[in-house]
C-alpha cells in the first residue's frame, strides 16, 4: 500500500513510513507557526515565513491543512492542549494521584509561572492568538472552551479543598476568580508590567487561593 512505503536515511537508521514523515512535517509547520506569531505577530506570520522556518515548501500547508486558517487553528489548539497538560487537567475517567486537593491546587498554579523562566516563543504566541480571536471565530471558540475548562478545573480543586476542611465555596465563582488572578499575574510577568517578578506573582496567586479557603497559606497541612 502507498501509505506503507518506507525510506532509510543515509546512515541506515530505522525506516519511516510516509505517514510518519507526514506527521513530522505537520509538527514542524505547527511549531513554525507558533514561532512566527511569537516573533512576527499575526500580521507578519505569513505562509512564506512559516514555511521558511519549517524548512518545507508552501504547497505542504495546503496539503496537510487545507489552508492557513486551519493551520492557525491547529497551532492554537496545540498551545491550548499543552496548557491543559501543564495544569494537570485530566480526561474524564483518568485516575487522579493520591494527593490532597490543596497540593493539587499548588501544582496547578506554580507551573503557570515556571514556564516563564527562560521565556519561550510559546508564551509570546498567546498574545498574537488572543488578538486573532477578535476576528477569527474558530480561534475564539478554542480560547473560550479552554478558559471555561480552566475555571471549572480550578473551581473544582478549590471546592474539594474547602470540603476537606469542612467549608463550602461557590466553585464557579472562585474558579473564575483564581483563573483571572493567575492569568493577570502571568501577563504582568510576561510583558514586564509594573516590574512584577515571577516569585512575587507566584506568591500573590498562592496567597489569593489560600484566602479563598480561609487558610494562612497553601503550605498549611
C-alpha positions, 0 to 999 in steps of 0.5 A: 500500500502507498501509505506503507512505503518506507525510506532509510536515511543515509546512515541506515537508521530505522525506516519511516513510513510516509505517514510518519514523515507526514506527521513530522512535517505537520509538527514542524509547520505547527511549531513554525507557526507558533514561532512566527506569531511569537516573533512576527505577530499575526500580521507578519506570520505569513505562509512564506515565513512559516514555511521558511522556518519549517524548512518545507515548501508552501504547497505542504500547508495546503496539503496537510491543512487545507489552508492557513486558517486551519493551520492557525487553528491547529497551532492554537489548539496545540498551545491550548492542549499543552496548557491543559497538560501543564495544569494537570487537567485530566480526561474524564475517567483518568485516575487522579494521584493520591494527593490532597486537593490543596497540593493539587491546587499548588501544582496547578498554579506554580507551573503557570509561572515556571514556564516563564523562566527562560521565556519561550516563543510559546508564551509570546504566541498567546498574545498574537492568538488572543488578538486573532480571536477578535476576528477569527471565530474558530480561534475564539471558540478554542480560547473560550472552551479552554478558559471555561475548562480552566475555571471549572478545573480550578473551581473544582480543586478549590471546592474539594479543598474547602470540603476537606476542611469542612467549608463550602465555596461557590466553585464557579465563582472562585474558579473564575476568580483564581483563573483571572488572578493567575492569568493577570499575574502571568501577563504582568510577568510576561510583558514586564508590567509594573516590574512584577517578578515571577516569585512575587506573582507566584506568591500573590496567586498562592496567597489569593487561593489560600484566602479563598479557603480561609487558610494562612497559606497553601503550605498549611497541612 
